[in-house]
Amino acid sequence: MARIDDFKESFRLATEDLKKANLHRLAKLAGAEIELKNERVHVRLPLLKTLFVIHIGDEVDVVTEGSSQEVSLPAKILLCHYLLSASSEPDRGELITFREIPDGHFYFDAFQRRARDPFLQTFGSKPELFRSCARELGAAPVDIGDIGMAFRVLPRIDIQLALWQGDDELPPEASLLFDASIQHRLPTEDIAVLSGMLVYKLMGIAHSRQHRA
């Protein structure tokens, strides 16, 4: 229960910050769409190919565009933090691991359990399944690992997933990589959450394919 309370408080703090923020400036920096309607500001952001809307007025909420499905608290917090952290920082063209992100070592074990381990367990022996599921999310191939794919997870954030297939002597291996600018675009804990969302989205695609087969 304490964890849920933590999520609720984190979301509450983010909504208070949004009410006081220069939303037009943040939306522009975040690559979001913004409109004023019915005395509320509406900010639209795509996350993993799904469009979300942050409604900001006396109250703040995050909904899925065109859907009544409730948005999870971690996703709401992530989207609010992404908007609040919007920066003019350009891409650096330098890839880093999660451990190299400031404070990444504090969340590293959780990051491994949430993102890297389930990715490797699902796709380590099925590289072509990874490739095809990644393409369904609009990923582009990159020259890293035996199979590397780059995902535009938010308008200003890419995550690269790399898979090494292994051989008779070495087991499969995997890595998640980020442009070094990500440390200016999301808090470290949210980067771990976002990475897990990407991996579980891919796992969901793989699972649905297996059920259709």
C-alpha positions in Angstrom: 0.0 0.0 0.0 2.9 2.3 0.8 4.0 2.1 -2.9 0.6 3.2 -4.1 0.7 6.1 -1.7 4.1 7.0 -3.0 2.7 7.0 -6.6 -0.3 9.1 -5.6 1.9 11.7 -3.9 4.4 11.8 -6.8 1.5 12.4 -9.2 0.0 15.0 -6.9 3.3 16.9 -6.7 3.7 16.7 -10.5 0.2 18.1 -11.1 0.9 21.0 -8.8 4.0 21.8 -10.7 2.1 21.6 -14.0 -0.5 24.1 -12.8 2.3 26.7 -12.3 4.4 25.9 -15.4 4.7 27.7 -18.7 2.9 24.9 -20.5 3.2 26.4 -24.0 7.0 26.5 -23.6 7.2 23.0 -22.2 5.0 21.5 -24.8 7.2 23.0 -27.6 10.3 21.7 -26.0 8.7 18.3 -25.4 7.5 17.9 -29.0 3.9 17.8 -27.8 0.7 19.3 -29.2 -1.2 21.8 -27.0 -4.6 23.5 -27.1 -6.8 25.6 -24.9 -10.4 24.4 -24.7 -13.1 24.9 -22.2 -10.7 26.8 -19.9 -8.4 23.9 -19.7 -5.1 23.2 -21.3 -4.8 19.9 -23.2 -1.4 18.5 -24.0 -1.1 15.5 -26.3 1.8 13.2 -26.1 2.5 9.9 -27.9 4.0 7.2 -25.7 5.0 3.9 -27.3 2.6 4.6 -30.3 -0.3 5.4 -28.0 -1.6 9.0 -27.8 -2.2 10.4 -24.3 -3.8 13.7 -23.2 -2.8 15.6 -20.1 -5.7 17.8 -19.1 -4.6 20.7 -17.0 -7.0 23.0 -15.2 -8.2 23.2 -11.6 -7.6 19.5 -11.6 -5.0 17.6 -13.7 -5.5 14.1 -15.2 -4.0 12.0 -17.9 -6.2 9.9 -20.2 -5.8 7.8 -23.3 -7.0 9.6 -26.4 -10.3 8.0 -27.6 -10.4 5.5 -24.9 -12.1 5.1 -21.5 -9.4 2.8 -20.2 -7.8 4.0 -17.0 -4.1 5.1 -17.3 -1.8 3.6 -14.7 -0.3 5.9 -12.1 3.3 5.2 -13.2 2.4 6.2 -16.8 0.6 9.3 -15.6 3.7 10.3 -13.5 6.0 9.5 -16.4 4.2 11.7 -18.8 3.9 14.6 -16.4 7.6 14.3 -15.5 8.5 14.2 -19.2 6.6 17.4 -19.8 8.0 19.1 -16.7 11.6 18.1 -17.6 11.4 19.3 -21.2 14.7 20.8 -22.2 16.3 22.4 -25.2 19.3 20.0 -24.7 20.1 18.5 -28.1 20.9 14.9 -28.7 24.5 14.2 -27.9 25.1 11.3 -30.3 26.7 9.4 -27.4 25.1 6.2 -26.2 25.2 5.3 -22.5 23.9 2.5 -20.4 21.5 2.9 -17.5 24.3 2.5 -15.0 26.0 5.6 -16.5 23.0 7.8 -16.0 23.4 9.9 -12.8 22.0 7.9 -9.8 21.5 5.0 -12.2 23.4 2.7 -9.8 20.7 3.2 -7.2 18.0 1.9 -9.5 20.2 -0.6 -11.4 18.9 -3.8 -9.9 15.3 -2.7 -10.3 16.1 -1.7 -13.9 17.5 -5.1 -14.6 14.5 -6.9 -13.2 12.0 -4.5 -14.9 13.6 -4.3 -18.3 16.7 -6.1 -19.3 16.0 -9.5 -17.7 12.4 -10.0 -19.1 13.6 -8.8 -22.5 16.4 -11.4 -22.5 14.2 -14.1 -21.2 11.5 -13.5 -23.9 13.7 -12.8 -26.9 17.2 -14.2 -26.1 16.6 -17.3 -28.1 14.2 -15.7 -30.6 16.0 -12.9 -32.3 13.7 -12.8 -35.3 10.7 -12.5 -33.1 12.3 -9.5 -31.5 13.0 -7.9 -34.8 9.5 -8.4 -36.1 7.8 -7.2 -32.8 10.1 -4.2 -32.8 9.1 -3.3 -36.3 5.5 -3.4 -35.2 6.3 -0.6 -32.8 7.9 1.4 -35.6 11.5 0.7 -34.5 14.4 1.2 -36.9 17.5 -1.1 -37.1 20.8 0.1 -35.7 24.3 -1.3 -36.0 24.7 -2.7 -32.5 24.7 -6.3 -31.2 23.6 -9.1 -33.5 20.2 -7.4 -33.7 19.8 -3.8 -32.6 16.6 -1.7 -32.9 16.0 2.0 -32.0 12.6 2.9 -30.6 11.1 6.4 -30.5 9.4 6.0 -27.2 8.5 9.7 -26.6 8.9 12.6 -29.0 12.3 13.5 -27.8 13.5 10.2 -26.4 14.9 7.1 -28.2 15.8 3.8 -26.6 18.0 1.3 -28.3 17.7 -2.4 -27.6 20.5 -4.7 -28.6 20.5 -8.5 -28.6 23.5 -10.8 -28.9 22.5 -14.3 -29.8 25.2 -16.2 -28.0 26.8 -19.5 -29.1 27.9 -22.9 -27.6 30.2 -21.1 -25.2 28.3 -17.9 -24.3 24.6 -17.4 -23.5 22.6 -14.7 -25.2 23.1 -11.2 -23.9 21.1 -7.9 -24.1 21.5 -4.3 -23.4 19.4 -1.1 -23.4 21.2 2.1 -24.5 20.2 5.8 -24.3 21.5 9.0 -25.8 23.4 10.8 -23.1 20.9 13.7 -23.2 18.2 11.5 -21.6 19.5 12.6 -18.1 18.1 16.1 -18.9 14.8 14.8 -20.2 13.5 12.4 -17.5 14.4 11.6 -13.8 16.4 8.5 -13.5 13.6 6.4 -11.9 11.3 7.3 -14.7 13.9 6.1 -17.3 13.7 2.7 -15.6 9.9 2.8 -15.7 9.9 3.8 -19.4 12.4 1.0 -20.2 10.2 -1.5 -18.6 7.1 -0.2 -20.5 8.9 -0.7 -23.8 10.0 -4.2 -22.9 6.6 -5.2 -21.7 5.0 -3.7 -24.8 7.2 -5.9 -26.9 6.4 -8.9 -24.8 2.7 -8.2 -25.2 3.1 -8.2 -29.0 5.0 -11.4 -28.9 2.4 -13.0 -26.6 -0.5 -12.0 -28.8 1.3 -13.5 -31.8 1.8 -16.8 -30.1 -1.9 -16.9 -29.3 -2.8 -16.2 -32.9 -0.5 -18.9 -34.2 
